Amino acid sequence: MDQRFWDDRYLEQDQLWSGAPNGVLVAEVADLSPGQALDLGCGEGADALWLAGRGWLVTAVDISRVALERAAAAAGDVSVCWTHGDVTRYGPPAGAFDLVSALYFPLPRTAPAALRALLAAVAPGGTLLVAGHDLDGTRHHHDPDPAIDPDDFYRPDEIAKLLDDTWTVQVDETRPRVSPAPPGSGHVNDIVLKARRAPSR
Ligand SMILES: C[S@@+](CC[C@H](N)C(=O)[O-])C[C@H]1O[C@@H](n2cnc3c(N)ncnc32)[C@H](O)[C@@H]1O
């Protein structure tokens, strides 16, 4: 799942994702005061643009240049810091973001240092939001790419267990997707983690 994999995937269609913000983002972030946000695996940019439209200053990272070009084109005059990079190697500044979101972002278990860096990027008092596909019992029938094993990637509920007592877990649950699953997909439920880092004293 390197840049070539993702560029090729995007090039298969003029638009890969819906263009609408992720329902998890809308549900969990609408009430937060805007600040600095880091969107990991931003894809075609719908989430970053939704955040920017609500006053967030957004850094949006993706490994696919094709996706980032589409995101920048969709943005028009809206200002987002579109950043090409591999999150498994990207070292975001520690404590810099009031929101770090990773929505349907495949973070490999082989990159524990990247996970630690992402957690460290959340500012005191800031929020971590992670959502993934709940594919239990369905993936062998519906996964669009059988070469991808979901067990190779961190699950949000697993990340929740790694958080220390400087975090308050606000949401750690499996729940139905807000928008319908794409045709042919078995992804009807999301796994969602929302956690708040303790404010500085
Ligand atoms: C399933 S898509 C989700 C896109 C977007 N977050 C959404 O919900 O519509 C996963 C995205 O992560 C990006 N990606 C995958 N591995 C990455 C990595 N190691 N570093 C940065 N981006 C990555 C892909 O290019 C793709 O755009």
The ligand as a Gaussian input file, in Angstrom:
#p B3LYP/6-31G(d) Opt

LIG

0 1
 C       -9.434000       4.639000       2.608000
 S       -8.716000       6.164000       2.088000
 C       -9.547000       7.326000       3.147000
 C       -9.524000       8.715000       2.628000
 C      -10.239000       9.745000       3.516000
 N       -9.702000       9.795000       4.863000
 C      -11.704000       9.450000       3.544000
 O      -12.224000       8.987000       4.564000
 O      -12.350000       9.676000       2.504000
 C       -7.087000       6.068000       2.804000
 C       -6.197000       7.241000       2.399000
 O       -4.968000       7.118000       3.098000
 C       -3.907000       7.391000       2.207000
 N       -2.733000       6.672000       2.728000
 C       -2.565000       5.335000       2.820000
 N       -1.401000       5.042000       3.391000
 C       -0.808000       6.234000       3.682000
 C        0.412000       6.600000       4.303000
 N        1.283000       5.674000       4.738000
 N        0.694000       7.902000       4.462000
 C       -0.184000       8.863000       4.026000
 N       -1.348000       8.577000       3.431000
 C       -1.671000       7.275000       3.263000
 C       -4.385000       6.903000       0.845000
 O       -3.740000       7.525000      -0.221000
 C       -5.857000       7.262000       0.916000
 O       -6.095000       8.545000       0.398000

